């Protein structure tokens, strides 16, 4: 699934409050430029070792595939 963060090779200087890590193009992702974004987890056709939520890769925000999507969420306050 797509997440809000821009891709960084490590977590140095990452936000610790759960907010998106968007430095160059702002948030949310629909305001992005060509900056790579993070894809996490895997789908039905993914190798087993790539199914964990900790698995992440980078891709252009314009990338599309039948195995890539989003997950809706909301606060329970």
C-alpha positions, 0 to 999 in steps of 0.5 A, a space after each residue: 500500500 502507498 503511505 504518505 512518506 517520501 522515501 528515505 534510505 534510513 530513519 535518521 531524522 524521521 518524525 517520532 510523532 507518527 506524522 508523514 515524512 514529507 520534506 521536499 513536496 509537502 503532504 499529502 501525496 496528491 501534492 507530490 512532484 517526482 519525489 519517490 514515495 514509500 510502498 509498504 507490505 505486499 499483495 497476493 502475488 508477493 513473495 512471502 518475505 515481502 509481505 511484512 509491513 516493515 518491507 518497503 520500497 520506493 516508487 514514483 507517485 505516478 506508478 500504478 499496478 493491480 497489486 498497489 493500493 491504499 488502506 482507509 483509516 480514521 481516528 477513533 476519538 
